[in-house]
Amino acid sequence: MPPEDQTVVEFDVRTDEMLVNMGPQHPSTHGVLRLVLRTDGEVVTEVTPHLGYLHRCAEKVGENVTPIQFIPYTDRMDYLAAMNMNLGFSLAVEKLCGLKVPEKAQVIRVLIGELNRIASHLVGMGAYGLDLGTFSPFLYAFREREHILDLFEDVCGARLTYSYLTIGGAHDDLPPDFTARVRAFVSYFKPRIPEYHALLTDNHIFVKRTAGIGVLTKEMALDYGCTGPMLRASLDRTKGDPGWDLRKTEPYSGYERYTFDVPLPPFDRAPPGAVVGDCWHRFYVRMLEVVEAIKIVEQAAARYDALHTEGEKTKAEFAARKPTLSADDAKADDAKLAELMRTRYAHRVEPPRHLSPGECYVETECPRGQMGFHIVGRPAKENVPLRVRARSSCFANLSVAGELCKGCLVADVPAIVGSIDVVMGEIDR
């Protein structure tokens, strides 16, 4: 064996610092987001998100139209979870006015909202596969999402911006065969979930691209105000961390009556090299939330069927005995039925003509985190708010991108930004 050549001297490769633009039309920036990367060779030393390319003045528009007219604008915030946006704003207006929503309307809201959560996470999962260079999961995810959009089209006529969950309940009652179709979809969907895990969760290349990458600690998540799957993927149930999900901690729309779990690390399925708070955990939390959403959908469908049947029976009983009653008794009976419909069996009640003075703030658990709406009513009797503001979950989640990308490679930036799952319409309000 020849001796080593002692004259060979190794030198570090010297590189110049560069500014690299990623976006605003880059496929891995999830919309019109511009990322300015400061790089030293392949190592990223700083990432600065630049926003504002999609700004549509939604909040200012909300101060010039009535709340009902503003519902379509909420659709265009997080347009992948438009039903959840509708619900959040409607709850804020109802809280300001002291409006009580019928039980049936609340069940419809939960059923529709959880179907939209599944559709949203399917897009997040499929688009994340695209970010990391695989096309098949995107097609698989949209195959199932199409079934949900077909259901939404039947219920409100739209497939992306719905304006269906509105102030006072839901715009229309569910079609006669809707719950049967929902159950058929769930039966079809459940066996497909292992396919997603085979395509991504357990995929060796996907694990290498996500495990141990972009680690978000619990402390950092709380400091930046991260919420939703972004926060929950950084918690540790073995250390006593709570399952911070507003549907559990601060229930709304009757969520306290549903049985479901809040997925928290550590997970038995975690691959070698995965760290709590990394990209893999954020992805996996969303996948588990799809399973929990299915549980809620099944329970809500059963509740709706029971309430609908009970309501139709009650209306038939009132109608049958009406001819036998005197005029005064019939009037009292009508008032009793109207009260039952208003509190239990109707899909919607009419909102008041004027907004109440004062202000309120309501947050709901949307697919990307806690979405909040702040509404201020005018002192005079008007139905146009004085102030409308939205607290975007994606805005807070995206703000931590610079910290997560420090010291990573350029190729890791799409993996980190994709794991945040941002929708720019919600950020650029």
C-alpha positions as CSV (number, residue, x, y, z in Angstrom):
1,M,0.0,0.0,0.0
2,P,1.6,3.3,-1.1
3,P,2.2,5.8,1.7
4,E,-0.1,8.8,2.0
5,D,1.1,11.9,0.1
6,Q,2.0,14.3,2.9
7,T,2.1,17.2,0.5
8,V,-1.7,17.2,0.0
9,V,-3.1,20.1,2.1
10,E,-6.9,20.5,2.5
11,F,-8.4,24.0,2.5
12,D,-11.9,25.0,3.6
13,V,-14.0,26.1,0.6
14,R,-14.5,29.9,1.0
15,T,-18.0,31.2,0.0
16,D,-19.5,34.6,-0.3
17,E,-22.6,35.6,1.6
18,M,-25.6,35.8,-0.8
19,L,-29.2,37.1,-0.7
20,V,-31.5,34.6,-2.4
21,N,-35.2,35.3,-3.2
22,M,-37.6,32.4,-2.7
23,G,-40.9,33.6,-4.0
24,P,-43.3,35.2,-4.2
25,Q,-44.3,32.8,-6.9
26,H,-42.0,29.9,-5.9
27,P,-43.9,26.6,-5.7
28,S,-42.6,25.9,-2.1
29,T,-43.7,29.2,-0.6
30,H,-47.4,28.3,-0.3
31,G,-48.9,31.2,-2.2
32,V,-47.6,34.8,-2.8
33,L,-45.1,34.7,0.0
34,R,-41.6,36.1,-0.5
35,L,-38.7,34.7,1.5
36,V,-35.4,36.5,1.5
37,L,-32.6,34.0,2.4
38,R,-29.2,35.1,3.6
39,T,-26.9,32.2,2.8
40,D,-23.3,31.3,3.3
41,G,-22.9,28.6,0.7
42,E,-25.7,26.1,1.3
43,V,-26.2,27.2,4.9
44,V,-29.0,29.6,5.6
45,T,-28.1,32.2,8.2
46,E,-31.3,34.3,8.1
47,V,-34.8,34.1,6.6
48,T,-37.0,37.1,6.3
49,P,-40.7,36.6,5.2
50,H,-42.1,39.5,3.2
51,L,-45.9,39.8,3.2
52,G,-48.5,42.0,1.6
53,Y,-48.7,40.6,-2.0
54,L,-52.3,39.5,-1.4
55,H,-53.7,42.2,0.8
56,R,-57.3,42.9,0.1
57,C,-58.3,45.2,3.1
58,A,-60.7,42.7,4.4
59,E,-60.8,44.2,7.9
60,K,-61.5,47.7,6.6
61,V,-64.2,46.3,4.3
62,G,-65.8,44.8,7.4
63,E,-66.2,48.3,8.8
64,N,-68.2,49.4,5.8
65,V,-70.6,46.5,5.3
66,T,-73.1,44.7,7.5
67,P,-72.0,41.5,9.2
68,I,-74.0,39.3,6.8
69,Q,-72.4,41.0,3.9
70,F,-68.9,40.4,5.4
71,I,-69.4,36.6,5.6
72,P,-68.1,36.1,1.9
73,Y,-65.0,38.0,2.8
74,T,-64.2,35.6,5.6
75,D,-64.3,32.8,3.0
76,R,-61.4,34.4,1.3
77,M,-59.1,34.5,4.3
78,D,-58.3,30.9,4.9
79,Y,-59.8,29.7,1.6
80,L,-58.9,26.1,2.4
81,A,-61.0,26.2,5.5
82,A,-63.6,28.7,4.6
83,M,-66.4,27.0,6.7
84,N,-64.3,27.5,9.8
85,M,-63.7,31.1,8.9
86,N,-67.5,31.6,8.5
87,L,-68.1,30.0,11.9
88,G,-65.5,32.1,13.7
89,F,-66.9,35.5,12.5
90,S,-70.5,34.4,13.1
91,L,-69.8,33.3,16.6
92,A,-68.2,36.8,17.3
93,V,-71.3,38.6,16.0
94,E,-73.6,36.3,17.9
95,K,-71.7,36.9,21.1
96,L,-71.8,40.7,20.6
97,C,-75.6,40.5,20.1
98,G,-76.3,37.9,22.7
99,L,-77.9,35.6,20.1
100,K,-78.5,32.0,20.9
101,V,-78.2,29.5,18.1
102,P,-80.6,26.4,17.9
103,E,-79.1,23.0,18.9
104,K,-79.7,21.7,15.4
105,A,-77.7,24.6,13.9
106,Q,-74.8,23.9,16.2
107,V,-74.7,20.3,15.2
108,I,-74.7,21.3,11.5
109,R,-71.8,23.7,12.2
110,V,-69.8,21.0,13.9
111,L,-70.4,18.4,11.2
112,I,-69.5,20.8,8.4
113,G,-66.6,22.4,10.2
114,E,-65.0,19.0,10.8
115,L,-65.5,17.9,7.2
116,N,-63.7,21.1,6.2
117,R,-60.9,20.4,8.7
118,I,-60.3,17.0,7.0
119,A,-60.3,18.7,3.6
120,S,-57.9,21.3,4.8
121,H,-55.4,18.8,6.3
122,L,-55.6,16.7,3.1
123,V,-54.4,19.8,1.1
124,G,-51.7,20.4,3.7
125,M,-50.5,16.9,3.5
126,G,-50.6,16.7,-0.3
127,A,-48.9,20.1,-0.8
128,Y,-46.3,19.2,1.7
129,G,-45.4,16.1,-0.4
130,L,-45.0,18.5,-3.4
131,D,-42.7,20.7,-1.4
132,L,-40.4,17.8,-0.8
133,G,-40.5,16.5,-4.3
134,T,-43.1,13.8,-4.5
135,F,-46.3,14.1,-6.6
136,S,-48.3,11.0,-5.7
137,P,-49.6,12.1,-2.2
138,F,-51.0,15.2,-3.7
139,L,-53.1,13.2,-6.1
140,Y,-54.2,10.8,-3.4
141,A,-55.2,13.7,-1.1
142,F,-57.3,15.4,-3.8
143,R,-59.0,12.2,-4.6
144,E,-60.6,12.1,-1.2
145,R,-61.0,15.9,-0.9
146,E,-63.2,15.8,-4.0
147,H,-65.7,13.7,-2.1
148,I,-65.9,16.4,0.6
149,L,-66.2,19.2,-1.9
150,D,-69.1,17.3,-3.6
151,L,-70.9,17.2,-0.3
152,F,-70.3,20.9,0.2
153,E,-71.6,21.6,-3.3
154,D,-74.8,19.8,-2.5
155,V,-75.3,21.7,0.7
156,C,-74.6,25.2,-0.5
157,G,-73.7,25.2,-4.2
158,A,-70.1,26.2,-3.9
159,R,-66.8,24.2,-3.7
160,L,-64.3,26.7,-2.3
161,T,-65.9,29.9,-0.9
162,Y,-69.1,28.8,0.7
163,S,-70.8,31.5,2.9
164,Y,-72.8,28.7,4.4
165,L,-72.2,28.9,8.1
166,T,-73.7,32.3,8.8
167,I,-74.9,34.5,11.6
168,G,-77.7,32.7,13.5
169,G,-76.8,29.2,12.3
170,A,-76.5,27.7,8.8
171,H,-77.8,29.3,5.5
172,D,-79.9,26.2,4.7
173,D,-80.7,22.9,6.3
174,L,-78.8,19.8,5.1
175,P,-80.2,17.9,2.1
176,P,-82.4,14.8,2.9
177,D,-79.7,12.2,2.1
178,F,-76.7,14.2,3.4
179,T,-75.8,12.2,6.5
180,A,-76.1,9.0,4.6
181,R,-73.6,10.3,2.0
182,V,-71.3,11.5,4.9
183,R,-71.3,8.0,6.3
184,A,-70.6,6.5,2.9
185,F,-67.7,8.9,2.6
186,V,-66.3,8.0,6.0
187,S,-66.5,4.3,5.2
188,Y,-64.7,4.9,2.0
189,F,-62.1,7.2,3.6
190,K,-61.0,5.3,6.6
191,P,-59.2,2.5,4.7
192,R,-57.4,5.1,2.6
193,I,-55.6,6.6,5.6
194,P,-52.9,3.9,5.8
195,E,-52.0,4.7,2.2
196,Y,-51.0,8.2,3.3
197,H,-48.8,6.8,6.0
198,A,-47.2,4.5,3.5
199,L,-46.6,7.3,1.1
200,L,-45.2,9.9,3.5
201,T,-45.3,9.1,7.3
202,D,-43.1,6.0,7.1
203,N,-41.4,6.9,3.8
204,H,-37.6,6.7,4.3
205,I,-36.9,9.8,2.1
206,F,-39.7,11.8,3.7
207,V,-38.4,10.9,7.2
208,K,-34.8,12.0,6.2
209,R,-36.2,15.4,4.9
210,T,-38.3,16.1,8.0
211,A,-37.0,14.2,11.1
212,G,-34.9,16.5,13.3
213,I,-35.4,19.5,10.9
214,G,-36.9,22.8,12.0
215,V,-37.2,21.9,15.7
216,L,-39.7,24.3,17.4
217,T,-39.4,24.1,21.2
218,K,-42.4,24.6,23.4
219,E,-40.9,27.8,24.8
220,M,-40.3,29.3,21.4
221,A,-43.8,28.3,20.2
222,L,-45.3,30.1,23.2
223,D,-43.1,33.1,22.8
224,Y,-44.2,33.6,19.2
225,G,-47.9,32.9,19.9
226,C,-48.0,29.7,17.8
227,T,-51.3,27.8,18.0
228,G,-53.0,24.7,16.5
229,P,-50.9,21.8,15.2
230,M,-47.9,24.0,15.2
231,L,-48.0,24.3,19.0
232,R,-49.3,20.9,19.8
233,A,-46.5,19.2,17.9
234,S,-44.1,20.9,20.3
235,L,-45.8,19.8,23.5
236,D,-45.1,16.6,25.5
237,R,-47.9,14.8,27.3
238,T,-45.4,12.9,29.4
239,K,-44.3,16.2,31.0
240,G,-47.8,17.2,31.8
241,D,-48.4,19.6,28.9
242,P,-52.1,20.1,28.2
243,G,-53.8,19.2,24.9
244,W,-54.3,22.9,24.0
245,D,-57.2,22.7,21.6
246,L,-60.0,25.3,22.0
247,R,-62.6,22.7,21.2
248,K,-61.5,21.0,24.5
249,T,-60.3,23.9,26.7
250,E,-62.9,26.5,25.7
251,P,-65.6,24.6,23.9
252,Y,-68.0,26.3,21.5
253,S,-70.9,25.1,19.3
254,G,-71.4,22.2,21.7
255,Y,-68.0,20.6,21.2
256,E,-68.1,19.6,24.9
257,R,-70.7,16.9,24.0
258,Y,-68.4,15.1,21.5
259,T,-65.8,12.5,22.3
260,F,-62.4,12.9,20.7
261,D,-58.7,13.1,21.6
262,V,-56.1,15.9,21.2
263,P,-53.0,14.2,19.6
264,L,-49.8,15.2,21.5
265,P,-46.2,13.8,21.2
266,P,-44.4,11.6,21.9
267,F,-45.7,9.1,19.4
268,D,-44.9,5.4,19.2
269,R,-44.6,5.8,15.4
270,A,-41.9,8.4,15.6
271,P,-39.0,7.3,13.4
272,P,-35.3,7.4,14.5
273,G,-34.0,10.9,14.5
274,A,-37.4,12.6,15.0
275,V,-37.5,15.2,17.7
276,V,-40.6,16.6,19.4
277,G,-41.3,19.9,17.6
278,D,-39.7,19.0,14.3
279,C,-41.3,19.0,10.8
280,W,-42.2,15.3,11.0
281,H,-44.2,15.8,14.3
282,R,-46.1,18.8,12.8
283,F,-47.0,16.7,9.8
284,Y,-48.0,13.7,11.9
285,V,-50.2,15.7,14.4
286,R,-52.3,16.9,11.4
287,M,-52.6,13.3,10.1
288,L,-53.9,12.2,13.6
289,E,-56.3,15.2,13.7
290,V,-57.9,13.8,10.5
291,V,-58.7,10.6,12.4
292,E,-60.2,12.6,15.3
293,A,-62.2,14.7,13.0
294,I,-63.7,11.6,11.5
295,K,-64.9,10.6,15.0
296,I,-66.6,14.0,15.5
297,V,-68.2,13.8,12.0
298,E,-69.7,10.4,12.8
299,Q,-71.1,11.6,16.2
300,A,-72.4,14.8,14.6
301,A,-74.2,12.9,11.8
302,A,-75.9,10.7,14.4
303,R,-76.9,13.8,16.5
304,Y,-78.3,15.5,13.4
305,D,-80.4,12.5,12.4
306,A,-81.9,12.2,15.9
307,L,-82.7,15.9,16.1
308,H,-84.1,16.1,12.6
309,T,-86.4,13.1,13.2
310,E,-87.5,14.5,16.5
311,G,-88.2,17.9,15.0
312,E,-90.3,16.5,12.2
313,K,-92.2,14.4,14.6
314,T,-92.9,17.4,16.9
315,K,-94.1,19.5,14.0
316,A,-96.4,16.7,12.8
317,E,-97.9,16.4,16.3
318,F,-98.5,20.1,16.6
319,A,-100.1,20.2,13.1
320,A,-102.3,17.2,13.9
321,R,-103.8,18.7,17.0
322,K,-104.2,22.2,15.7
323,P,-107.7,21.7,14.1
324,T,-109.1,20.5,17.5
325,L,-107.9,23.6,19.4
326,S,-109.6,26.9,20.0
327,A,-108.2,30.1,18.5
328,D,-106.5,31.1,21.7
329,D,-105.1,27.6,22.3
330,A,-103.9,27.3,18.7
331,K,-102.1,30.7,19.1
332,A,-100.4,29.4,22.3
333,D,-99.5,26.2,20.6
334,D,-97.9,28.1,17.7
335,A,-95.9,30.1,20.1
336,K,-94.7,26.9,21.9
337,L,-93.7,25.4,18.5
338,A,-91.9,28.5,17.5
339,E,-89.9,28.5,20.7
340,L,-89.0,24.9,20.2
341,M,-87.8,25.6,16.7
342,R,-85.9,28.7,17.9
343,T,-84.0,26.8,20.6
344,R,-83.7,23.3,19.2
345,Y,-85.0,22.2,15.8
346,A,-84.3,25.1,13.4
347,H,-81.1,25.3,11.2
348,R,-81.0,29.1,11.7
349,V,-82.6,32.0,13.6
350,E,-82.8,35.6,12.3
351,P,-80.1,37.9,13.7
352,P,-81.1,41.2,15.2
353,R,-81.5,44.2,13.0
354,H,-78.9,46.2,14.8
355,L,-75.5,45.4,16.3
356,S,-75.3,45.9,20.1
357,P,-72.9,48.6,21.3
358,G,-69.7,47.4,22.9
359,E,-67.1,44.9,21.7
360,C,-66.3,41.2,21.8
361,Y,-63.5,38.9,20.8
362,V,-64.0,35.2,19.9
363,E,-61.3,32.6,19.0
364,T,-62.1,29.3,17.3
365,E,-59.9,26.2,16.7
366,C,-59.3,26.3,12.9
367,P,-57.2,23.8,11.0
368,R,-54.1,26.1,11.2
369,G,-54.6,27.3,14.7
370,Q,-56.6,29.8,16.8
371,M,-58.4,32.3,14.5
372,G,-59.8,35.3,16.4
373,F,-62.3,38.0,15.4
374,H,-62.7,41.3,17.3
375,I,-65.8,43.3,16.6
376,V,-66.8,46.7,18.0
377,G,-70.4,47.8,17.7
378,R,-71.3,51.5,17.2
379,P,-73.1,53.4,20.0
380,A,-75.9,54.3,17.7
381,K,-78.4,51.7,16.3
382,E,-76.5,50.6,13.3
383,N,-75.8,47.3,11.7
384,V,-72.3,48.2,10.4
385,P,-69.5,47.6,12.9
386,L,-67.2,50.4,14.1
387,R,-64.2,48.1,14.1
388,V,-63.4,44.7,12.7
389,R,-60.1,43.0,13.3
390,A,-58.8,39.4,12.7
391,R,-56.1,37.6,14.7
392,S,-54.5,35.3,12.2
393,S,-53.2,32.0,13.3
394,C,-51.0,31.7,10.2
395,F,-49.4,35.1,10.9
396,A,-48.1,34.1,14.3
397,N,-47.0,30.7,13.0
398,L,-45.1,32.1,10.1
399,S,-43.4,34.7,12.3
400,V,-41.2,31.9,13.8
401,A,-39.9,30.8,10.3
402,G,-36.8,32.9,10.7
403,E,-35.8,31.2,13.9
404,L,-36.6,27.7,12.6
405,C,-34.5,28.2,9.5
406,K,-31.3,29.5,11.1
407,G,-28.4,27.2,10.4
408,C,-30.4,24.9,8.1
409,L,-29.6,24.1,4.5
410,V,-31.3,25.8,1.5
411,A,-33.0,22.6,0.7
412,D,-34.5,22.4,4.2
413,V,-36.4,25.8,3.8
414,P,-39.3,24.3,1.8
415,A,-39.5,21.5,4.4
416,I,-39.8,23.9,7.3
417,V,-42.1,26.4,5.6
418,G,-44.3,23.6,4.3
419,S,-44.6,22.1,7.8
420,I,-46.0,25.5,9.0
421,D,-48.9,25.1,6.5
422,V,-49.6,28.7,5.8
423,V,-52.4,30.2,3.8
424,M,-51.5,33.7,2.6
425,G,-55.1,34.9,2.3
426,E,-55.4,34.6,6.1
427,I,-52.2,36.5,6.7
428,D,-52.6,39.3,4.1
429,R,-56.1,40.2,5.3
